């Protein structure tokens, strides 16, 4: 497994964890019946941060994967 495959695997794992955290906070807000509670759930901030990290990592991987002229 080379560096790019390991990095892609790490990005996918971070994105999956972020989606799980956002999903848990959304489910909790839906269970309580108030969607505004999603922003105050403790896992929501962690989930958004994980998704942002995965997105930035994906952009970095795309930038580094371009062949130079």
DSSP file (Angstrom, degrees, kcal/mol; ACC not computed):
  #  RESIDUE AA STRUCTURE BP1 BP2  ACC     N-H-->O    O-->H-N    N-H-->O    O-->H-N    TCO  KAPPA ALPHA  PHI   PSI    X-CA   Y-CA   Z-CA
    1    1 A X              0   0    0      0, 0.0     2,-0.1     0, 0.0     0, 0.0   0.000 360.0 360.0 360.0 122.2    0.0    0.0    0.0
    2    2 A X     >  -     0   0    0      1,-0.1     4,-2.1     4,-0.0     5,-0.2  -0.259 360.0 -92.3 -88.0 179.9    1.6    3.3   -1.1
    3    3 A X  H  > S+     0   0    0      1,-0.2     4,-2.4     2,-0.2     5,-0.2   0.880 121.6  52.2 -61.3 -42.1    1.2    6.7    0.5
    4    4 A X  H  > S+     0   0    0      1,-0.2     4,-2.5     2,-0.2    -1,-0.2   0.900 109.7  48.7 -65.9 -40.1   -1.7    7.8   -1.7
    5    5 A X  H  > S+     0   0    0      2,-0.2     4,-2.2     1,-0.2    -1,-0.2   0.908 112.7  48.3 -65.8 -40.6   -3.8    4.7   -0.9
    6    6 A X  H  X S+     0   0    0     -4,-2.1     4,-2.1     2,-0.2    -2,-0.2   0.898 112.1  49.6 -65.0 -39.6   -3.2    5.1    2.8
    7    7 A X  H  X S+     0   0    0     -4,-2.4     4,-2.4     2,-0.2    -2,-0.2   0.901 110.7  49.4 -67.0 -41.1   -4.1    8.8    2.7
    8    8 A X  H  X S+     0   0    0     -4,-2.5     4,-2.5     2,-0.2    -2,-0.2   0.899 110.5  51.2 -64.4 -40.3   -7.3    8.0    0.8
    9    9 A X  H  X S+     0   0    0     -4,-2.2     4,-2.1     1,-0.2    -2,-0.2   0.904 110.7  48.6 -62.7 -41.1   -8.2    5.3    3.3
   10   10 A X  H  X S+     0   0    0     -4,-2.1     4,-2.4     2,-0.2    -2,-0.2   0.906 110.9  50.2 -65.7 -41.4   -7.6    7.8    6.1
   11   11 A X  H  X S+     0   0    0     -4,-2.4     4,-2.4     1,-0.2    -2,-0.2   0.914 110.8  49.5 -63.0 -42.8   -9.8   10.5    4.4
   12   12 A X  H  X S+     0   0    0     -4,-2.5     4,-2.2     1,-0.2    -1,-0.2   0.897 111.3  49.1 -64.0 -39.8  -12.6    8.0    3.9
   13   13 A X  H  X S+     0   0    0     -4,-2.1     4,-2.4     2,-0.2    -2,-0.2   0.914 111.5  48.5 -65.9 -43.0  -12.5    6.9    7.6
   14   14 A X  H  X S+     0   0    0     -4,-2.4     4,-2.3     1,-0.2    -2,-0.2   0.902 112.2  49.2 -64.5 -40.7  -12.5   10.5    8.8
   15   15 A X  H  X S+     0   0    0     -4,-2.4     4,-2.5     2,-0.2    -1,-0.2   0.891 110.4  51.0 -65.6 -38.9  -15.4   11.3    6.5
   16   16 A X  H  X S+     0   0    0     -4,-2.2     4,-2.2     2,-0.2    -2,-0.2   0.911 111.0  47.6 -64.8 -42.7  -17.3    8.2    7.8
   17   17 A X  H  X S+     0   0    0     -4,-2.4     4,-2.5     2,-0.2    -2,-0.2   0.909 111.9  50.9 -64.3 -41.5  -16.8    9.2   11.4
   18   18 A X  H  X S+     0   0    0     -4,-2.3     4,-2.4     1,-0.2    -2,-0.2   0.916 110.7  47.9 -62.2 -43.5  -17.9   12.8   10.6
   19   19 A X  H  X S+     0   0    0     -4,-2.5     4,-2.5     1,-0.2    -1,-0.2   0.886 110.9  52.0 -64.2 -38.0  -21.1   11.6    8.9
   20   20 A X  H  X S+     0   0    0     -4,-2.2     4,-2.5     2,-0.2    -2,-0.2   0.925 110.7  47.3 -63.9 -44.1  -21.8    9.2   11.9
   21   21 A X  H  X S+     0   0    0     -4,-2.5     4,-2.2     2,-0.2    -2,-0.2   0.917 114.0  46.3 -64.7 -43.2  -21.4   12.1   14.4
   22   22 A X  H  X S+     0   0    0     -4,-2.4     4,-2.4     1,-0.2    -1,-0.2   0.896 113.0  51.3 -65.5 -38.7  -23.6   14.4   12.3
   23   23 A X  H  X S+     0   0    0     -4,-2.5     4,-2.8    -5,-0.2    -2,-0.2   0.894 109.0  50.1 -64.7 -40.5  -26.2   11.6   11.9
   24   24 A X  H  X S+     0   0    0     -4,-2.5     4,-2.3     2,-0.2    -2,-0.2   0.922 112.7  46.3 -63.7 -43.7  -26.2   10.9   15.7
   25   25 A X  H  X S+     0   0    0     -4,-2.2     4,-2.0     2,-0.2    -2,-0.2   0.878 113.5  49.3 -68.0 -36.0  -26.8   14.6   16.5
   26   26 A X  H  X S+     0   0    0     -4,-2.4     4,-2.6     2,-0.2    -2,-0.2   0.923 111.4  49.5 -66.7 -43.6  -29.5   14.8   13.8
   27   27 A X  H  X S+     0   0    0     -4,-2.8     4,-2.2     1,-0.2    -2,-0.2   0.885 110.6  50.2 -62.2 -38.7  -31.2   11.7   15.1
   28   28 A X  H  X S+     0   0    0     -4,-2.3     4,-1.7     2,-0.2    -1,-0.2   0.907 111.4  48.2 -66.6 -40.5  -31.1   13.0   18.6
   29   29 A X  H  X>S+     0   0    0     -4,-2.0     5,-1.7     1,-0.2     4,-0.9   0.894 112.3  49.2 -66.4 -39.2  -32.6   16.3   17.5
   30   30 A X  H  <5S+     0   0    0     -4,-2.6     3,-0.3     1,-0.2    -1,-0.2   0.882 108.1  53.9 -66.4 -37.1  -35.3   14.5   15.6
   31   31 A X  H  <5S+     0   0    0     -4,-2.2    -1,-0.2     1,-0.2    -2,-0.2   0.862 111.0  45.9 -65.6 -34.5  -36.1   12.3   18.6
   32   32 A X  H  <5S-     0   0    0     -4,-1.7    -1,-0.2     2,-0.1    -2,-0.2   0.631 112.2-124.3 -82.6 -13.4  -36.6   15.5   20.7
   33   33 A X  T  <5S+     0   0    0     -4,-0.9     2,-0.4    -3,-0.3    -3,-0.2   0.617  78.9  99.8  85.8  12.6  -38.7   17.1   18.0
   34   34 A X    > < -     0   0    0     -5,-1.7     3,-1.4     1,-0.1     4,-0.2  -0.925  50.2-166.5-136.1 109.5  -36.7   20.3   17.5
   35   35 A X  G >  S+     0   0    0     -2,-0.4     3,-1.2     1,-0.3     4,-0.3   0.674  84.6  71.3 -71.0 -16.5  -34.2   20.5   14.6
   36   36 A X  G >  S+     0   0    0      1,-0.2     3,-0.8     2,-0.2     4,-0.3   0.696  84.3  70.7 -72.0 -15.5  -32.6   23.6   16.1
   37   37 A X  G X> S+     0   0    0     -3,-1.4     3,-0.8     1,-0.2     4,-0.5   0.652  77.8  79.7 -73.0 -14.1  -31.1   21.4   18.8
   38   38 A X  G X4 S+     0   0    0     -3,-1.2     3,-0.9     1,-0.2    -1,-0.2   0.867  88.8  54.1 -61.8 -35.6  -28.7   19.8   16.2
   39   39 A X  G <4 S+     0   0    0     -3,-0.8    -1,-0.2    -4,-0.3    -2,-0.2   0.723 108.7  48.8 -73.0 -20.5  -26.4   22.8   16.4
   40   40 A X  G <4 S+     0   0    0     -3,-0.8    -1,-0.2    -4,-0.3     2,-0.2   0.426  83.0 112.1 -99.1   0.8  -26.1   22.5   20.2
   41   41 A X  S XX S-     0   0    0     -3,-0.9     3,-1.0    -4,-0.5     4,-0.8  -0.542  70.3-132.3 -74.0 138.8  -25.3   18.8   20.3
   42   42 A X  H 3> S+     0   0    0      1,-0.2     4,-0.7    -2,-0.2     3,-0.2   0.811 103.9  51.3 -63.4 -29.6  -21.7   18.0   21.4
   43   43 A X  H 3> S+     0   0    0      1,-0.2     4,-2.4     2,-0.2    -1,-0.2   0.667  93.6  74.3 -81.6 -15.4  -21.1   15.6   18.5
   44   44 A X  H <> S+     0   0    0     -3,-1.0     4,-2.5     2,-0.2     5,-0.2   0.929  96.3  47.0 -64.9 -45.4  -22.2   18.0   15.8
   45   45 A X  H  X S+     0   0    0     -4,-0.8     4,-2.2     1,-0.2    -1,-0.2   0.892 113.4  49.0 -63.5 -39.6  -19.1   20.2   16.0
   46   46 A X  H  X S+     0   0    0     -4,-0.7     4,-2.2     2,-0.2    -1,-0.2   0.890 111.4  50.2 -66.6 -38.6  -16.8   17.2   16.0
   47   47 A X  H  X S+     0   0    0     -4,-2.4     4,-2.3     2,-0.2    -2,-0.2   0.909 111.3  47.1 -66.0 -42.5  -18.7   15.8   13.0
   48   48 A X  H  X S+     0   0    0     -4,-2.5     4,-2.4     2,-0.2    -2,-0.2   0.890 112.0  51.1 -66.4 -39.1  -18.5   19.0   11.0
   49   49 A X  H  X S+     0   0    0     -4,-2.2     4,-2.3    -5,-0.2    -2,-0.2   0.896 110.1  49.7 -65.0 -39.1  -14.8   19.3   11.9
   50   50 A X  H  X S+     0   0    0     -4,-2.2     4,-2.3     2,-0.2    -2,-0.2   0.905 111.5  48.3 -65.6 -41.2  -14.2   15.8   10.7
   51   51 A X  H  X S+     0   0    0     -4,-2.3     4,-2.3     2,-0.2    -2,-0.2   0.893 111.9  49.5 -66.4 -38.9  -16.0   16.4    7.4
   52   52 A X  H  X S+     0   0    0     -4,-2.4     4,-2.5     2,-0.2     5,-0.2   0.899 110.6  50.5 -66.1 -39.3  -14.0   19.6    6.9
   53   53 A X  H  X S+     0   0    0     -4,-2.3     4,-2.4     2,-0.2    -2,-0.2   0.907 110.9  48.8 -64.1 -41.4  -10.8   17.8    7.5
   54   54 A X  H  X S+     0   0    0     -4,-2.3     4,-2.2     2,-0.2    -2,-0.2   0.900 111.6  49.7 -64.8 -40.4  -11.7   15.1    5.0
   55   55 A X  H  X S+     0   0    0     -4,-2.3     4,-2.2     2,-0.2    -2,-0.2   0.923 112.7  46.2 -65.3 -43.6  -12.6   17.7    2.4
   56   56 A X  H  X S+     0   0    0     -4,-2.5     4,-2.3     1,-0.2    -2,-0.2   0.877 112.1  51.8 -67.0 -36.6   -9.4   19.6    2.9
   57   57 A X  H  X S+     0   0    0     -4,-2.4     4,-2.4    -5,-0.2    -1,-0.2   0.884 108.9  50.9 -65.7 -37.8   -7.4   16.3    2.8
   58   58 A X  H  X S+     0   0    0     -4,-2.2     4,-2.2     2,-0.2    -2,-0.2   0.895 110.2  49.1 -65.1 -40.3   -9.2   15.4   -0.5
   59   59 A X  H  X S+     0   0    0     -4,-2.2     4,-2.3     2,-0.2    -2,-0.2   0.890 111.0  50.4 -65.6 -38.4   -8.3   18.8   -2.0
   60   60 A X  H  X S+     0   0    0     -4,-2.3     4,-2.5     2,-0.2    -2,-0.2   0.909 109.8  50.5 -64.0 -41.5   -4.7   18.3   -0.9
   61   61 A X  H  X S+     0   0    0     -4,-2.4     4,-1.6     1,-0.2    -2,-0.2   0.893 110.9  48.9 -64.6 -39.2   -4.6   14.9   -2.4
   62   62 A X  H  X S+     0   0    0     -4,-2.2     4,-0.6     2,-0.2    -1,-0.2   0.895 112.4  48.5 -65.9 -39.3   -6.0   16.3   -5.7
   63   63 A X  H >< S+     0   0    0     -4,-2.3     3,-0.5     1,-0.2    -2,-0.2   0.883 115.1  43.8 -69.3 -37.4   -3.4   19.1   -5.7
   64   64 A X  H 3< S+     0   0    0     -4,-2.5    -1,-0.2     1,-0.2    -2,-0.2   0.741 107.2  61.1 -79.2 -22.3   -0.5   16.7   -5.0
   65   65 A X  H 3< S+     0   0    0     -4,-1.6     2,-0.2    -5,-0.2    -1,-0.2   0.580  78.5 105.5 -82.8  -9.4   -1.7   14.1   -7.5
   66   66 A X  S << S-     0   0    0     -4,-0.6     2,-0.2    -3,-0.5    -3,-0.0  -0.502  76.2-119.2 -72.0 135.4   -1.5   16.4  -10.5
   67   67 A X        -     0   0    0     -2,-0.2     2,-0.2     1,-0.1    -1,-0.1  -0.523  27.8-123.6 -72.4 141.1    1.5   15.7  -12.7
   68   68 A X              0   0    0     -2,-0.2    -1,-0.1     1,-0.1     0, 0.0  -0.534 360.0 360.0 -84.2 153.1    3.8   18.6  -13.1
   69   69 A X              0   0    0     -2,-0.2    -1,-0.1     0, 0.0    -2,-0.0   0.454 360.0 360.0 -86.5 360.0    4.7   20.0  -16.5
